[in-house]
């Protein structure tokens, strides 16, 4: 499932700035991650779903919530956020 803008629970995201990814084929990298950038959040949610092999609506909303509430402030890059989400998934979702 592809998680879309209309699936997000929050409506406070910035949609002005697009990110430069080739669809979902390029992996998260050292680009600065802005949790309020809706395009970047959708990219992380959807890439995460591809990486773990599944993505439900509940999973996408859980990632949105984790990023919005529990994301450590010291995590500044896409790859750092992605790796943190994978650790959360391995420890708490399975």
N, C-alpha and C positions, 0 to 999 in steps of 0.2 A: 504494500500500500504506500502511496506517495502522500506524505503529510503536506497539506496546503495551508495557505494563509487563513482561509476560512475555518480551519480546524483549531487554530490557536485559541486558547481561553482568554488571553489578554488582548487588549486593544490599544496598548500604550507604545507599540513598537514604531520605530522610525523606518520608513520605506523609501526614503529619498536616496540613500546610498546603496548601490548594488555592489556585489562582490564579483570578482573576476574568476570564476571557476568554470571549467568546461563541463557543464551539467554536473553530474555526480561522479564523473570519471576521475577527477583529480582529488587526491587525498588531502585531508586537513594539513596545513603546514604552519609556518611561523608567522603567518599574517596575524595582525592584531585582531582579537575577538572582541566584538562589542555586543553584549547580551541584549541590548535594546535595539539592535539592527535586526529587523524581522527577516530580511533575506538571509543573513548569516545564521540566525537561529534555525530557520527552515533547512538550510544546507546541513548544519550539524545534525539535526534530528534525522533527516533522510539518509545522510551518509552513515550514521550510526545504525539505522535500520538495515541498510545494505550489508554492513560489516557483520552484524550479529545474525543476519539471515531472516529476520522477521521484524515487522513493525506494525503494531496494532494502534488503533486510535488511543487506547489507554496508555500505551508505551510512549507515544508522541507527547501526550499531555503530561506524563510523568517527567519526561526530559525537560519540557518547557518549565515545569514547576521546579525541578532540581536546579536548572540554570538560573531561574529567577530568584530563588530563595537560598539555596545552599552553596552556590558556586563560590569557592574561595577567591577572595579579591586578588591574591597573588597570581592567579592563572590568567595570563594575558594573551596567549596565542591560541589559534584554533586547535593545534595539535595537543596542547596542554589540556584544553577543555575536553577534547575528544577522549584522551587517555583517562582523564578523571571520570568521565561518564562510563567508560568501559569498566573501570574499577568499581564504580557504584553498581553497575549491572552485575558483575561477577559476584560481588559480596551480598547484595541485597535482593536481587530479582530472581535468582535461581534457587 
